[in-house]
């Protein structure tokens, strides 16, 4: 007897084959079984799905192809996992197979039956005896947060100040879960790959090496496959990963932790787009798992959910290890430098430079933050209008002095710096603006005559995507900072998140004003979060907390954002931002959809969006929709593909309390942008 199976295969969203296809099998296979099937002239990996195949969908039996075999030794994917994939495909308007197969490790698609059998026979990593550390004593706020977490179903928003010990709460929550349920699994998510090594080290020290696996795009295909198989089989009790880990197959998942839940890195911006933070909350529903979102500066969407009671808010306002000090006294003092009062072209004000020198004299460390890598964003000719434009993008190539190259940070196009202007032949071409590479060089010039207390020359280091590109380089640089081998650390936003730098007592933001007047309505929220996270790197050691400072050089010192920053008052900032958004009809008080078109020409992209705008008048509920004409994007062309979208502050959104109330409950928790 032959059986008809509905199988999802990797087809793109625009394909006519977006749903499950029908195949024949001699044996009945459970939904979630991995199979190999023919697709055109190719052999591809597929997943048996829940839908019943029928004659109308399949056509004539003679035209139906048979499966080529199933992946023996791998248990079927759980029903809750398939529910998550189905929800993601429907909500984010992608094909089912595109989402399902992208969630599986790439190497799984290419392994033969023999190779897979050998992989499955390899023994799992064993814990070394005596390598598990005992948990430290908890603070009163940590105990209260954990007690509230154990007593309610959630979801939870852990609003914990930087240095308050949120990571220890995560560790304790996982430890209590594994003690209660021997077979349970936990998923802990971080926004960026560079935060994974230090968190993995802490979890392995607490639970043992054989219990913890990592999942992120920086791993090799064999490493990703090994971690996925361990999580799918249940031998890995804890999975640490970036946004891709939200789709990890964990059949006994009971706890999901999303650290730094506000971070925009949780949004997948290429291919099948999704918000991993919001999918984590949905996955908690499908798996019956508790969800804990943690941040010192929560996203306004999550904050609003906790204000309405949909998320239970857990508060830890004080820094761990600071005794009975008041919460505000344990944070670094924020000092604003009005750049309007400084001489023209000043990079470091005399006040800030003096503060850095004081730290060097006390054998303390400083962190200088500039969210722009490279030496200079533009290389320009002083005699004509030539600038280092990218031939493939409507953007400038960044000058990297260390290897004398011009690189486009959008498409990756790279070439050597020309000896003279390509247009007029002038040899006097100069960098315009500053990146971390130039900032590091300028600091070395300004502090060249300064000596450390032992008489040695000062040590300046730079940490950004360029210096941490090679394998192991990030760990080496972090080890140097933790060991005190660096006096001044210059870096981008990658050094302001999650790192526990015990010796840093001064953090300086050199040029943060650009985000104050961005066209993106979320820019102030992101800037405030970034500056709060940066400030949190200073004074984490209680012995230096009283002398720690956060310096901000700004042209707008009276801006309300900086007023809230000086008080470390996120609730006041959130209230002000939510009031503005309510008045403007912006999320989370309205639903919003951004329609962006990419084509070979601007005209084709614009014509498509005008057609989409006209067609939108015919959809159901059009009277509740405000439509706006398309405009060019700030970067209109990337890799020779033209892009266009509606205005950033006036995008398509639904209005009216009656319409919002009619939305399904699961859609309320998803970021609608």
C-alpha positions as CSV (number, residue, x, y, z in Angstrom):
1,X,0.0,0.0,0.0
2,X,1.3,3.4,-0.9
3,X,0.8,6.5,1.2
4,X,0.4,10.1,0.1
5,X,2.6,12.5,2.1
6,X,2.5,16.3,2.3
7,X,6.2,17.4,2.2
8,X,7.5,21.0,2.5
9,X,10.6,21.6,0.4
10,X,12.9,24.7,0.1
11,X,11.0,26.9,-2.3
12,X,11.2,30.8,-2.3
13,X,8.3,33.0,-1.3
14,X,7.6,34.1,-4.9
15,X,7.5,30.5,-6.2
16,X,4.1,29.0,-7.2
17,X,5.1,26.0,-5.1
18,X,4.9,27.7,-1.8
19,X,2.9,25.1,0.1
20,X,3.5,21.4,0.8
21,X,3.9,19.1,-2.2
22,X,2.5,15.6,-2.5
23,X,4.8,12.5,-2.6
24,X,4.3,8.8,-2.4
25,X,5.8,6.5,0.3
26,X,5.6,2.8,0.8
27,X,5.5,3.3,4.6
28,X,3.4,5.8,6.6
29,X,5.8,8.5,8.0
30,X,4.9,10.7,11.0
31,X,4.7,14.5,10.5
32,X,8.1,16.1,11.2
33,X,10.1,13.2,9.6
34,X,13.0,14.4,7.5
35,X,13.0,12.9,4.0
36,X,14.9,13.2,0.7
37,X,12.6,13.9,-2.3
38,X,13.1,14.8,-6.0
39,X,12.3,18.4,-6.9
40,X,12.7,19.0,-10.6
41,X,16.1,17.6,-11.5
42,X,17.4,18.0,-8.0
43,X,17.3,15.9,-4.8
44,X,16.4,18.0,-1.8
45,X,15.7,17.7,1.9
46,X,12.1,18.0,2.9
47,X,9.9,17.7,6.0
48,X,6.8,15.7,6.2
49,X,4.0,18.1,7.2
50,X,0.7,17.9,9.0
51,X,-1.5,18.5,6.1
52,X,-3.3,15.6,4.5
53,X,-2.4,15.0,0.9
54,X,-5.5,14.6,-1.3
55,X,-6.2,13.8,-4.9
56,X,-7.1,17.4,-5.9
57,X,-3.9,18.8,-4.6
58,X,-1.8,16.0,-6.0
59,X,-3.3,15.5,-9.4
60,X,-3.1,12.2,-11.2
61,X,-1.4,9.4,-9.2
62,X,0.9,8.6,-12.1
63,X,2.4,12.1,-11.9
64,X,3.2,11.9,-8.2
65,X,6.9,11.2,-7.5
66,X,8.0,8.9,-4.7
67,X,10.3,9.9,-1.8
68,X,13.9,8.8,-2.1
69,X,14.3,7.9,1.5
70,X,14.1,9.2,5.1
71,X,16.8,10.4,7.4
72,X,17.0,7.4,9.7
73,X,18.2,7.9,13.2
74,X,16.7,11.4,13.5
75,X,13.4,11.6,15.4
76,X,10.6,13.6,13.8
77,X,10.5,17.3,14.4
78,X,8.1,18.2,17.2
79,X,4.6,19.5,16.6
80,X,5.4,22.7,18.5
81,X,8.3,23.3,16.2
82,X,6.1,22.9,13.2
83,X,3.6,25.3,14.7
84,X,6.3,27.9,15.1
85,X,7.4,27.5,11.5
86,X,3.8,27.7,10.3
87,X,3.1,30.8,12.3
88,X,6.3,32.5,11.0
89,X,5.6,31.7,7.4
90,X,2.0,33.0,7.6
91,X,2.8,36.1,9.7
92,X,5.9,37.2,7.8
93,X,4.5,36.2,4.4
94,X,7.1,33.7,3.4
95,X,6.8,30.2,2.0
96,X,6.5,27.3,4.5
97,X,9.4,25.4,3.0
98,X,11.7,28.5,2.9
99,X,11.3,29.0,6.7
100,X,11.3,25.3,7.6
101,X,14.5,24.4,5.7
102,X,16.3,27.6,6.6
103,X,15.9,26.6,10.2
104,X,17.8,23.3,9.7
105,X,21.6,23.1,9.6
106,X,23.0,23.5,6.1
107,X,25.2,20.4,6.2
108,X,22.1,18.2,7.0
109,X,20.9,18.7,3.4
110,X,24.1,17.3,1.9
111,X,24.9,14.3,4.1
112,X,24.5,10.8,2.7
113,X,22.8,8.1,4.8
114,X,26.2,6.6,5.6
115,X,27.7,10.0,6.6
116,X,24.7,10.7,8.8
117,X,25.0,7.3,10.5
118,X,28.6,8.0,11.4
119,X,27.7,11.4,12.8
120,X,25.0,9.9,15.0
121,X,27.4,7.3,16.3
122,X,29.9,9.9,17.6
123,X,29.8,10.1,21.4
124,X,28.6,13.3,23.0
125,X,31.0,15.5,24.9
126,X,31.4,14.4,28.5
127,X,31.6,16.6,31.6
128,X,35.0,16.7,33.2
129,X,34.9,15.7,36.9
130,X,35.0,18.6,39.3
131,X,34.6,21.3,36.7
132,X,31.2,22.6,37.9
133,X,31.1,25.7,40.1
134,X,28.8,26.4,42.9
135,X,26.4,29.4,42.5
136,X,27.3,32.6,44.4
137,X,25.1,34.2,47.1
138,X,22.2,36.1,45.6
139,X,21.2,39.7,46.3
140,X,17.8,40.5,47.8
141,X,16.6,41.8,44.4
142,X,17.8,38.6,42.7
143,X,16.0,36.4,45.2
144,X,12.7,38.4,44.8
145,X,12.9,38.3,41.0
146,X,13.5,34.5,41.0
147,X,10.7,34.0,43.5
148,X,8.3,35.9,41.3
149,X,9.5,34.1,38.2
150,X,8.8,30.7,39.9
151,X,5.3,31.7,41.1
152,X,3.7,32.9,37.8
153,X,3.5,31.6,34.2
154,X,4.8,34.8,32.5
155,X,5.9,36.0,30.1
156,X,8.3,38.1,32.2
157,X,10.3,41.3,31.5
158,X,13.3,41.5,33.7
159,X,14.1,45.2,34.0
160,X,17.5,45.1,35.5
161,X,20.1,47.9,35.7
162,X,23.5,47.3,34.1
163,X,25.6,45.3,36.6
164,X,22.5,44.2,38.6
165,X,23.3,40.5,38.0
166,X,20.8,39.6,35.3
167,X,23.1,36.8,34.1
168,X,23.1,35.2,37.5
169,X,19.3,35.3,37.5
170,X,19.4,33.4,34.1
171,X,21.8,30.9,35.5
172,X,19.7,30.3,38.6
173,X,16.5,30.0,36.6
174,X,18.0,27.4,34.4
175,X,19.5,25.5,37.4
176,X,16.2,25.4,39.2
177,X,14.5,24.1,36.0
178,X,17.0,21.3,35.5
179,X,16.8,20.3,39.1
180,X,12.9,20.0,38.9
181,X,12.8,18.4,35.5
182,X,15.7,16.1,34.6
183,X,14.9,16.0,30.9
184,X,14.0,19.7,30.4
185,X,15.8,22.0,28.0
186,X,16.5,25.7,28.1
187,X,17.2,28.2,25.3
188,X,19.3,31.3,26.1
189,X,19.6,33.9,23.4
190,X,22.0,36.8,23.0
191,X,21.9,39.5,20.3
192,X,25.4,39.2,18.9
193,X,28.0,36.5,18.3
194,X,30.7,38.3,20.3
195,X,28.6,37.9,23.5
196,X,28.4,34.2,23.1
197,X,31.9,33.1,24.2
198,X,31.9,34.7,27.7
199,X,28.3,33.6,28.3
200,X,29.1,30.1,27.2
201,X,32.1,30.0,29.5
202,X,29.9,30.9,32.5
203,X,27.2,28.3,31.7
204,X,29.8,25.6,31.1
205,X,31.5,26.4,34.4
206,X,28.1,26.1,36.2
207,X,26.6,23.1,34.3
208,X,29.5,21.3,32.7
209,X,30.7,21.2,29.1
210,X,28.6,18.3,27.9
211,X,25.4,20.1,28.8
212,X,25.8,23.3,26.8
213,X,26.0,23.9,23.1
214,X,26.2,27.1,21.0
215,X,24.3,28.0,17.9
216,X,25.2,31.0,15.7
217,X,26.2,31.9,12.1
218,X,29.8,32.2,13.0
219,X,30.2,28.5,13.5
220,X,31.4,26.1,10.8
221,X,28.8,23.8,9.2
222,X,30.0,20.7,11.1
223,X,29.8,22.6,14.4
224,X,26.3,23.8,13.6
225,X,25.2,20.3,12.7
226,X,26.8,18.8,15.9
227,X,25.0,21.4,18.1
228,X,21.7,20.9,16.3
229,X,21.8,17.1,16.6
230,X,22.6,17.4,20.3
231,X,19.7,19.8,20.9
232,X,17.3,17.7,18.8
233,X,18.2,14.5,20.6
234,X,17.9,16.2,24.0
235,X,21.5,15.5,25.1
236,X,22.2,19.2,25.1
237,X,20.2,20.6,28.0
238,X,21.1,24.3,27.3
239,X,21.4,26.0,23.9
240,X,23.1,29.4,23.8
241,X,22.6,31.2,20.5
242,X,21.8,34.3,18.5
243,X,18.5,35.0,16.7
244,X,18.8,31.9,14.5
245,X,18.6,29.7,17.7
246,X,14.9,30.6,18.1
247,X,14.2,27.9,15.5
248,X,16.4,25.2,17.2
249,X,14.8,21.9,17.5
250,X,14.4,21.3,21.2
251,X,11.7,18.8,21.9
252,X,11.7,19.3,25.7
253,X,12.0,23.1,25.8
254,X,10.7,24.5,29.1
255,X,12.6,27.9,29.4
256,X,13.5,30.6,27.0
257,X,15.7,33.6,28.0
258,X,16.2,36.6,25.7
259,X,19.1,38.7,27.0
260,X,19.3,42.4,25.9
261,X,15.8,41.9,24.3
262,X,15.8,45.5,23.1
263,X,18.6,44.9,20.7
264,X,17.8,45.4,17.0
265,X,20.1,42.5,16.1
266,X,17.2,40.2,17.0
267,X,15.5,41.2,13.8
268,X,16.5,39.2,10.7
269,X,16.8,41.7,7.8
270,X,17.7,39.4,4.9
271,X,15.9,36.5,3.4
272,X,13.0,35.3,5.5
273,X,12.6,38.3,7.8
274,X,11.5,37.8,11.4
275,X,11.9,39.2,14.9
276,X,13.5,36.5,17.1
277,X,12.4,38.2,20.3
278,X,8.7,38.1,19.3
279,X,9.0,34.5,18.0
280,X,10.6,33.5,21.3
281,X,7.4,34.7,23.1
282,X,5.2,32.8,20.5
283,X,7.4,29.7,20.9
284,X,6.9,29.8,24.6
285,X,3.2,29.4,24.0
286,X,3.6,26.5,21.6
287,X,6.0,24.6,23.8
288,X,4.5,25.5,27.1
289,X,7.8,27.1,28.1
290,X,8.3,30.1,30.4
291,X,9.8,33.2,28.6
292,X,12.1,35.7,30.3
293,X,13.0,38.9,28.5
294,X,15.9,40.8,30.1
295,X,17.3,44.3,29.5
296,X,18.4,47.4,31.3
297,X,16.7,49.5,28.6
298,X,13.7,47.4,27.3
299,X,12.2,48.0,23.9
300,X,9.2,50.3,24.2
301,X,7.0,47.5,22.8
302,X,8.0,45.2,25.7
303,X,7.7,48.1,28.2
304,X,4.2,48.9,27.0
305,X,3.3,45.2,27.3
306,X,4.4,45.2,30.9
307,X,2.6,48.5,31.6
308,X,-0.6,46.8,30.4
309,X,0.0,43.6,32.4
310,X,0.6,41.3,29.5
311,X,4.2,40.8,30.6
312,X,5.0,40.6,34.3
313,X,7.7,43.1,35.2
314,X,10.6,42.0,37.5
315,X,12.7,44.9,38.7
316,X,16.4,44.9,39.8
317,X,17.3,48.6,40.2
318,X,20.7,48.2,42.1
319,X,24.0,46.9,41.0
320,X,25.1,43.6,42.5
321,X,28.0,43.8,44.9
322,X,27.5,47.4,45.9
323,X,26.1,46.7,49.3
324,X,23.5,49.2,50.7
325,X,24.4,52.0,48.3
326,X,21.4,53.7,46.8
327,X,20.7,52.6,43.2
328,X,21.5,56.0,41.7
329,X,24.8,56.3,43.7
330,X,26.1,53.0,42.3
331,X,26.0,54.2,38.7
332,X,28.5,56.3,36.9
333,X,28.0,60.1,37.0
334,X,27.0,61.3,33.5
335,X,28.9,64.5,32.4
336,X,27.9,66.4,29.3
337,X,30.4,68.4,27.3
338,X,28.8,71.2,25.2
339,X,30.8,71.1,21.9
340,X,29.4,74.5,21.0
341,X,31.8,75.9,23.5
342,X,34.9,74.0,22.2
343,X,37.3,75.3,19.6
344,X,36.5,74.3,16.0
345,X,37.4,70.8,14.9
346,X,37.9,69.6,18.5
347,X,37.7,65.8,18.7
348,X,38.5,65.4,22.4
349,X,37.6,68.3,24.7
350,X,40.3,69.3,27.2
351,X,38.0,68.2,30.1
352,X,37.6,64.7,28.7
353,X,41.3,64.4,27.9
354,X,42.1,65.4,31.4
355,X,39.7,62.8,32.8
356,X,41.3,60.1,30.7
357,X,44.8,61.1,32.0
358,X,43.6,60.9,35.6
359,X,42.5,57.3,35.0
360,X,45.8,56.4,33.5
361,X,47.6,58.0,36.6
362,X,45.4,55.8,38.9
363,X,46.1,52.7,36.8
364,X,42.4,52.5,35.8
365,X,40.9,51.9,32.3
366,X,38.9,54.1,30.0
367,X,36.5,53.2,27.1
368,X,36.0,55.5,24.2
369,X,33.0,54.7,22.1
370,X,32.4,55.7,18.5
371,X,29.9,53.7,16.4
372,X,31.8,54.0,13.1
373,X,34.6,51.7,12.1
374,X,37.4,52.4,9.6
375,X,39.7,55.4,9.5
376,X,37.3,57.8,7.8
377,X,33.9,57.5,6.2
378,X,34.9,59.3,3.0
379,X,38.1,60.0,1.0
380,X,37.9,63.2,-1.0
381,X,39.9,65.3,-3.4
382,X,40.7,68.8,-2.3
383,X,40.8,70.1,-5.9
384,X,37.6,68.7,-7.4
385,X,34.4,67.1,-6.4
386,X,35.6,63.5,-6.4
387,X,34.7,61.4,-3.4
388,X,35.2,57.7,-2.7
389,X,31.8,56.6,-4.0
390,X,31.0,52.9,-4.5
391,X,30.3,52.0,-8.2
392,X,27.6,49.5,-7.0
393,X,25.9,51.5,-4.3
394,X,24.7,55.0,-3.6
395,X,27.1,55.3,-0.7
396,X,30.7,56.1,0.0
397,X,33.5,53.6,0.4
398,X,35.2,53.8,3.8
399,X,38.9,54.5,4.0
400,X,40.8,51.9,6.0
401,X,44.3,53.2,6.6
402,X,45.7,50.0,8.2
403,X,45.6,48.2,4.8
404,X,45.3,51.2,2.5
405,X,41.9,50.1,1.1
406,X,38.5,51.7,0.3
407,X,35.7,49.4,1.3
408,X,32.0,49.6,0.8
409,X,30.3,48.4,4.0
410,X,27.1,47.7,2.0
411,X,28.2,45.4,-0.8
412,X,31.8,44.6,0.2
413,X,33.4,46.1,-2.9
414,X,37.1,46.8,-2.1
415,X,40.0,48.3,-3.9
416,X,43.4,49.9,-3.1
417,X,43.5,53.6,-2.3
418,X,44.5,55.5,-5.5
419,X,47.8,57.4,-5.5
420,X,46.0,60.4,-7.0
421,X,42.5,61.6,-7.7
422,X,41.0,59.4,-10.5
423,X,39.3,62.5,-11.9
424,X,41.8,65.4,-11.9
425,X,45.1,63.6,-10.9
426,X,45.5,65.7,-7.8
427,X,47.7,63.8,-5.3
428,X,46.3,65.7,-2.3
429,X,43.3,63.5,-1.4
430,X,42.4,63.5,2.2
431,X,40.1,61.7,4.6
432,X,36.9,63.4,5.8
433,X,35.3,62.5,9.1
434,X,36.5,60.0,11.7
435,X,36.2,56.3,12.5
436,X,37.6,54.2,15.3
437,X,40.8,53.6,13.4
438,X,41.5,57.4,13.2
439,X,40.3,57.9,16.7
440,X,42.8,55.4,18.0
441,X,45.6,57.2,16.1
442,X,44.5,60.6,17.3
443,X,44.4,59.4,20.9
444,X,47.9,58.0,20.6
445,X,49.1,61.5,19.4
446,X,47.4,63.3,22.3
447,X,48.6,60.9,25.0
448,X,52.0,60.2,23.5
449,X,53.8,61.9,26.4
450,X,51.8,60.3,29.2
451,X,53.3,57.5,31.2
452,X,51.7,54.8,33.4
453,X,52.4,54.8,37.1
454,X,55.3,52.3,36.6
455,X,56.8,54.5,33.9
456,X,55.8,52.5,30.9
457,X,54.1,53.9,27.8
458,X,50.3,53.8,27.8
459,X,48.6,51.1,25.9
460,X,45.7,51.9,23.5
461,X,43.7,49.1,21.8
462,X,40.9,49.1,19.3
463,X,38.0,46.6,19.2
464,X,35.6,46.6,16.2
465,X,34.5,44.3,13.4
466,X,37.9,44.8,11.7
467,X,40.2,43.9,14.6
468,X,38.0,40.8,15.6
469,X,37.6,39.4,12.2
470,X,40.0,36.4,12.6
471,X,39.1,33.4,14.6
472,X,40.0,33.8,18.3
473,X,41.0,37.5,18.0
474,X,37.9,38.6,20.0
475,X,38.7,36.3,22.9
476,X,42.4,37.4,22.9
477,X,41.5,41.1,23.0
478,X,38.9,40.7,25.7
479,X,41.4,38.7,27.7
480,X,43.9,41.6,27.4
481,X,41.3,44.1,28.7
482,X,40.3,41.9,31.6
483,X,43.9,41.4,32.5
484,X,44.5,45.1,32.7
485,X,46.9,45.1,29.7
486,X,44.9,48.0,28.0
487,X,44.7,51.5,29.4
488,X,42.3,53.0,26.8
489,X,40.0,50.9,24.7
490,X,38.5,52.4,21.5
491,X,35.6,50.6,20.0
492,X,32.2,50.5,18.3
493,X,28.9,49.4,19.9
494,X,30.2,45.8,20.1
495,X,32.2,46.7,23.3
496,X,29.2,48.5,25.0
497,X,27.0,45.4,25.4
498,X,27.1,42.7,28.0
499,X,30.9,42.8,28.8
500,X,31.9,42.7,32.4
501,X,35.0,45.1,32.4
502,X,36.0,45.3,36.0
503,X,38.8,47.9,35.5
504,X,37.0,50.5,33.4
505,X,35.9,53.6,35.4
506,X,35.4,56.1,32.5
507,X,33.3,55.7,29.3
508,X,33.2,58.4,26.7
509,X,30.8,58.8,23.8
510,X,32.5,61.0,21.2
511,X,29.8,61.7,18.6
512,X,26.3,60.4,19.5
513,X,24.2,63.3,18.0
514,X,23.5,61.8,14.6
515,X,20.7,59.6,15.9
516,X,18.9,62.5,17.6
517,X,17.5,63.7,14.3
518,X,17.2,60.5,12.3
519,X,14.2,59.9,10.1
520,X,13.7,56.6,12.0
521,X,11.2,57.1,14.8
522,X,13.0,54.4,16.8
523,X,16.4,56.2,16.7
524,X,16.1,58.0,20.1
525,X,15.1,54.8,21.7
526,X,18.1,53.0,20.3
527,X,20.5,55.8,21.1
528,X,19.3,56.0,24.7
529,X,19.7,52.2,25.1
530,X,23.1,52.3,23.5
531,X,24.4,55.1,25.8
532,X,22.9,53.4,28.9
533,X,24.6,50.2,28.0
534,X,27.9,52.0,27.4
535,X,27.6,53.8,30.7
536,X,27.0,50.4,32.3
537,X,30.6,49.3,31.4
538,X,32.0,51.8,33.9
539,X,32.3,51.2,37.7
540,X,31.2,47.5,37.7
541,X,33.7,46.9,40.4
542,X,32.2,48.3,43.7
543,X,35.7,49.5,44.7
544,X,35.7,52.0,41.8
545,X,32.0,52.8,41.5
546,X,32.2,56.1,43.3
547,X,34.7,57.5,40.9
548,X,33.2,56.1,37.7
549,X,32.0,58.5,35.0
550,X,30.2,58.6,31.6
551,X,31.3,61.5,29.4
552,X,29.1,62.5,26.4
553,X,30.3,65.1,23.9
554,X,27.2,66.6,22.3
555,X,26.1,69.7,20.4
556,X,22.7,69.5,22.1
557,X,23.3,69.1,25.8
558,X,19.7,70.3,26.7
559,X,18.0,67.5,24.7
560,X,15.5,65.6,26.9
561,X,17.3,62.3,26.1
562,X,20.4,63.5,27.8
563,X,18.4,64.8,30.8
564,X,17.0,61.3,31.4
565,X,20.4,59.8,30.8
566,X,22.0,61.9,33.5
567,X,19.5,60.6,36.0
568,X,19.7,57.0,34.6
569,X,16.0,57.2,34.5
570,X,14.7,54.8,31.8
571,X,11.1,54.9,33.0
572,X,10.9,58.7,32.5
573,X,12.4,58.4,29.1
574,X,10.1,55.6,28.1
575,X,7.0,57.6,29.3
576,X,8.1,60.6,27.3
577,X,8.7,58.5,24.2
578,X,5.4,56.6,24.5
579,X,3.5,59.8,24.9
580,X,5.0,61.2,21.7
581,X,4.2,57.9,19.8
582,X,0.7,57.9,21.1
583,X,0.2,61.5,19.8
584,X,1.7,60.6,16.4
585,X,-0.1,57.3,16.0
586,X,3.1,55.2,16.0
587,X,3.7,51.7,17.3
588,X,2.9,50.4,19.9
589,X,-0.3,52.4,19.6
590,X,-0.9,51.5,15.9
591,X,0.0,48.8,13.6
592,X,2.5,49.6,10.9
593,X,3.7,47.9,7.8
594,X,6.7,49.0,5.7
595,X,6.6,48.0,2.0
596,X,10.0,48.2,0.3
597,X,10.7,47.5,-3.3
598,X,14.0,46.4,-4.9
599,X,14.6,46.5,-8.6
600,X,17.3,47.2,-11.2
601,X,16.1,50.8,-11.6
602,X,14.4,53.4,-9.4
603,X,11.6,53.8,-11.9
604,X,10.7,50.1,-11.7
605,X,10.7,50.2,-7.9
606,X,8.6,53.3,-7.9
607,X,6.1,52.0,-10.4
608,X,5.6,48.8,-8.3
609,X,5.0,50.7,-5.1
610,X,2.5,53.0,-6.8
611,X,0.7,50.0,-8.1
612,X,0.7,48.4,-4.6
613,X,-0.6,51.7,-3.1
614,X,-3.5,51.7,-5.6
615,X,-4.3,48.0,-5.0
616,X,-4.3,48.6,-1.2
617,X,-7.4,50.6,-1.5
618,X,-9.3,47.4,-2.4
619,X,-8.3,45.3,0.6
620,X,-10.6,44.7,3.5
621,X,-10.6,47.4,6.1
622,X,-9.1,50.0,3.7
623,X,-11.0,52.8,5.5
624,X,-8.8,52.2,8.6
625,X,-5.5,52.4,6.6
626,X,-3.4,55.5,5.9
627,X,-1.3,55.2,2.7
628,X,1.7,57.3,1.8
629,X,3.5,57.7,-1.5
630,X,6.9,56.0,-2.0
631,X,10.1,57.9,-1.5
632,X,13.8,57.0,-2.1
633,X,15.7,55.4,0.7
634,X,18.7,57.1,2.3
635,X,20.9,54.5,0.4
636,X,19.0,54.2,-2.8
637,X,21.1,51.6,-4.5
638,X,23.0,48.6,-3.0
639,X,24.9,46.1,-5.2
640,X,23.3,47.7,-8.3
641,X,19.8,47.1,-6.9
642,X,17.6,50.2,-6.6
643,X,15.5,50.5,-3.4
644,X,12.4,52.6,-2.5
645,X,10.0,52.7,0.4
646,X,7.3,54.9,2.0
647,X,8.5,57.7,4.3
648,X,10.1,56.4,7.5
649,X,7.9,58.4,9.8
650,X,4.7,58.0,7.8
651,X,4.4,54.4,6.8
652,X,1.3,52.3,6.2
653,X,-0.5,51.8,9.6
654,X,-3.9,50.7,10.9
655,X,-5.8,53.0,13.2
656,X,-8.8,52.8,15.5
657,X,-9.3,51.0,18.8
658,X,-12.1,48.8,17.3
659,X,-9.8,47.5,14.7
660,X,-6.9,46.8,17.1
661,X,-9.3,45.0,19.5
662,X,-10.3,42.7,16.7
663,X,-6.8,41.4,16.1
664,X,-5.9,37.9,17.2
665,X,-4.2,37.8,20.6
666,X,-0.9,36.3,19.3
667,X,-0.6,39.2,16.9
668,X,-0.6,41.7,19.7
669,X,2.8,40.6,21.0
670,X,4.5,40.7,17.6
671,X,6.4,43.8,16.5
672,X,4.3,45.0,13.6
673,X,7.0,46.8,11.8
